[in-house]
Amino acid sequence: MRIDFHVHILPPEFIKNIDKNIERDAHFKLLHSTPKAKFATAEDVLEEMKKANIDKAVVFGFSCLDMGLAREFNDYIIDVVKRYEDKFIGFAVVPLNHKDTEKELIRCVEKGLKGVGEIIPEAVRVDISRQEEVGKFASICRELNLPILMHVNELVGHYYPGKGRMGPEHAYLFALNNPNNVIIYAHWGGGLLFYELMPEVRDTLKNVYYDTAASLYLYSPQIYEVTEKIGIENKILFGSDFPLISPLRYYREWDKINLAQELKIKIEGENAYKLLFKG
């Protein structure tokens, strides 16, 4: 089974009125204020999944500070998961410290959503290393048995719109402070995975996974093989970050390095299946 763990979708009407809607959230505007910005509906994703032979996709809106906007995104995810239950697994987005955060997450769980994310710390204005800012949110997710998909950045290298300040150290402390939460760190955890070579770090990160979203823009393709050398090949989840990048581009990259079939099977779906359906 092939599972894409990182896909953003938006309601058709939201996209139709994007010039107005882009002003509703500062971070959303930062990410999408260029002519090259891409947006996708559920049907766009289904078409791409067919091209790439993907069986299921984890879909969500965009992390935002406004609860009204988050509900709008979540309502669409709830709707498409209901309409395409054999294809989509839905995650919810929420501002972490709103008075209605718990209420909204309970609503989303009751409507069939299975996780939280992608949470972008800069978008919701939190420091994930500070438990006083994120502890209550983590506790709610733990009680509701919701995995958390969290955006993390590498803190070196080139700049791009949306590159934030929450890096490997912040991600490590979030996991250290919340050891019983299942956490998926997007974008290879900003490089946190390399620290799993340290035994005490690996122990702390026992419930942490990493997705490959935007890997083509960040790392050379050898990173996939490195995960096997580190010994964390069971913790890597394929995430395309569609519509930013097509899944087909990842397949071409894997072909370039002749990625071992056993490792490819784990990354492209086996690990995600165990997490989502057997965890």
Secondary structure, 3 states (H helix, E strand, C coil): CCEEEEEECCCHHHHHCHHHHHHHCHHHHHHHCCCCCCCCCHHHHHHHHHHHCCCEEEEECCCCCCHHHHHHHHHHHHHHHHHCCCCEEEEECCCCCCCCHHHHHHHHHHCCCCEEEEECHHHHCCCCCCHHHHHHHHHHHHHCCCCEEECCCCCCCCCCCCCCCCCHHHHHHHHHHCCCCCEEECHHHHHHHHHHHCHHHHHHCCCEEEECCCHHHHCCCCHHHHHHHHCCHHHEECCCCECCCCHHHHHHHHHHHCCCHHHHHHHHHHHHHHHHHCC
